[in-house]
Amino acid sequence: MRLTRAALAVAAGALAPALLLSTPSFAAAAASSPATASAAQDDESPYDSMSEEELRIAVFKILGDPDIGKGVYREAQKALDGTVDDLRNFLKTGLRLAQAEDDRVAVFRILADPNISDALRTAAENVVDGTPEELRHFIEVGQYEVDGRTPPTSG
């Protein structure tokens, strides 16, 4: 079952731009008037208007990331096994929370390294109970700024 999902994730990642950008919903969104756009509620999400197929493709794109963490993987799989509402909830909030879980594990791994600098240890200790955004910033940028290192480039 995992190989099937992995193959689907790769296929969805490759086809997603063509599928998403050619759907009528994008043309309709581009043609909406400013009055219609201003009437939209702040709590609305782009996921609210997506079809089940589009939601599944979005989740498969996340699963196609080679650097995906265990928490994100687990929650994405649960969403795919669930309802359309489960998919929407994962994309709206579940992904952010699962990524925070993975980032917190990454911070603990940094803290477990006996060879890190005192400055990095202090910074990691200060962020470990932080918000999802603070954790993500520390993993992507902050840990490197503390020691004056250059973040690795992806790609």
Buried (B, 14 or more C-beta within 10 A) or exposed (E): EEEEBEEBBEEBBEEBEEEBEEBEEEEEEEEEEEEEEEEEEEEEEEBEEBEEEBBBBBBBBBBBBEEBBEBBBEBBBBBBEEEEEBBBBBBBEBBBEBBBBBBBBBBEEBBEEEEBEEEBBEBBEEBBEBEBEBBBBBBEEBBBBBEEEEEEEEE
